[in-house]
């Protein structure tokens, strides 16, 4: 599952949003949307009182209450997730510039240390900043979100055969945020692999690569 992602930017008038935050931007070193990891905070876009704007939330929709951070959700038919999916106020999109999946095999880097998995990074040819389908809710530790996944396409499948994040076409963003449950389920589909780029493997912990 996607547990590493990046957004190289700041809130702008993207995806029909206003260039303002609903809440003040955090002013601490733990907020780093350029290197998003589970439980880290990131920008999301949501709608409130008829306004589509930016917010900052933690990447764990259960707010630390699960056995592990709930960063990805697949089965929207489960009662817990269907309740979020059906209510438009709990929908959001997550702006990204690239996301990571780890290689299934470990690589020997020839440095005398144990082999390790590499990072494969994915971006889009036609969308430098793209929107990922998501949900959010209020938790005891504050507002928190998850990304929605779908079947893996042919590019992702050799790296992670079970799933990939649901990347939205720009024309589908309005429907994701305001459409019916049936309509958004139809958007839970793999992105066209011919319009994606892949690079890697890279090994940032050992070679200081990005």
VENKA-V237542 format. One record per residue. SS is DSSP state (A for helix, B for strand, O for the rest). D_CENTER is the distance of its C-alpha to the mean C-alpha in whole Angstrom. Layout:
ss->SS d_center->D_CENTER
ss->SS d_center->D_CENTER
This chain:
ss->O d_center->10
ss->O d_center->7
ss->O d_center->8
ss->B d_center->8
ss->B d_center->7
ss->B d_center->9
ss->O d_center->10
ss->O d_center->14
ss->O d_center->15
ss->O d_center->16
ss->O d_center->16
ss->O d_center->18
ss->O d_center->19
ss->O d_center->16
ss->O d_center->15
ss->O d_center->19
ss->O d_center->18
ss->O d_center->20
ss->O d_center->20
ss->O d_center->21
ss->B d_center->19
ss->O d_center->20
ss->O d_center->20
ss->O d_center->21
ss->O d_center->19
ss->O d_center->19
ss->O d_center->22
ss->O d_center->22
ss->O d_center->21
ss->O d_center->18
ss->B d_center->16
ss->O d_center->14
ss->A d_center->11
ss->A d_center->12
ss->A d_center->12
ss->B d_center->9
ss->B d_center->10
ss->O d_center->10
ss->O d_center->12
ss->O d_center->12
ss->B d_center->12
ss->B d_center->9
ss->B d_center->10
ss->B d_center->9
ss->B d_center->12
ss->B d_center->14
ss->B d_center->18
ss->B d_center->20
ss->O d_center->24
ss->O d_center->24
ss->B d_center->22
ss->B d_center->18
ss->B d_center->17
ss->B d_center->15
ss->B d_center->14
ss->B d_center->13
ss->B d_center->12
ss->B d_center->11
ss->B d_center->9
ss->O d_center->11
ss->O d_center->12
ss->O d_center->15
ss->O d_center->16
ss->O d_center->18
ss->O d_center->20
ss->O d_center->18
ss->O d_center->20
ss->O d_center->16
ss->O d_center->13
ss->O d_center->12
ss->O d_center->8
ss->B d_center->8
ss->B d_center->10
ss->O d_center->13
ss->O d_center->16
ss->O d_center->16
ss->O d_center->20
ss->O d_center->20
ss->A d_center->22
ss->A d_center->19
ss->A d_center->16
ss->A d_center->19
ss->A d_center->20
ss->A d_center->16
ss->A d_center->16
ss->A d_center->19
ss->O d_center->19
ss->A d_center->18
ss->A d_center->18
ss->A d_center->15
ss->B d_center->13
ss->B d_center->10
ss->B d_center->8
ss->B d_center->6
ss->B d_center->7
ss->B d_center->7
ss->O d_center->10
ss->B d_center->9
ss->B d_center->8
ss->B d_center->10
ss->B d_center->12
ss->B d_center->15
ss->B d_center->18
ss->B d_center->20
ss->B d_center->23
ss->B d_center->25
ss->B d_center->26
ss->O d_center->29
ss->O d_center->29
ss->O d_center->33
ss->O d_center->33
ss->O d_center->35
ss->O d_center->32
ss->O d_center->30
ss->O d_center->28
ss->B d_center->24
ss->B d_center->21
ss->B d_center->19
ss->B d_center->16
ss->B d_center->15
ss->B d_center->13
ss->B d_center->12
ss->B d_center->12
ss->B d_center->14
ss->O d_center->18
ss->O d_center->18
ss->O d_center->15
ss->O d_center->15
ss->O d_center->12
ss->B d_center->10
ss->B d_center->8
ss->B d_center->6
ss->B d_center->7
ss->B d_center->7
ss->B d_center->10
ss->B d_center->12
ss->B d_center->15
ss->B d_center->18
ss->B d_center->19
ss->O d_center->21
ss->O d_center->20
ss->B d_center->18
ss->B d_center->15
ss->B d_center->12
ss->B d_center->9
ss->B d_center->7
ss->B d_center->5
ss->B d_center->8
ss->B d_center->9
ss->B d_center->12
ss->O d_center->15
ss->O d_center->15
ss->O d_center->16
ss->A d_center->19
ss->A d_center->18
ss->A d_center->15
ss->A d_center->18
ss->O d_center->20
ss->O d_center->17
ss->O d_center->15
ss->O d_center->18
ss->O d_center->16
ss->O d_center->13
ss->B d_center->10
ss->B d_center->7
ss->O d_center->8
ss->B d_center->9
ss->B d_center->11
ss->O d_center->15
ss->A d_center->16
ss->A d_center->18
ss->A d_center->16
ss->A d_center->14
ss->A d_center->18
ss->A d_center->18
ss->A d_center->14
ss->A d_center->15
ss->A d_center->19
ss->O d_center->20
ss->O d_center->21
ss->A d_center->20
ss->A d_center->22
ss->A d_center->20
ss->A d_center->16
ss->A d_center->17
ss->A d_center->18
ss->O d_center->15
ss->O d_center->14
ss->O d_center->15
ss->O d_center->14
ss->O d_center->14
ss->O d_center->17
ss->A d_center->17
ss->A d_center->20
ss->A d_center->18
ss->B d_center->16
ss->B d_center->17
ss->B d_center->17
ss->B d_center->18
ss->B d_center->19
ss->B d_center->20
ss->B d_center->20
ss->O d_center->21
ss->A d_center->20
ss->A d_center->22
ss->A d_center->25
ss->A d_center->25
ss->O d_center->23
ss->O d_center->22
ss->O d_center->18
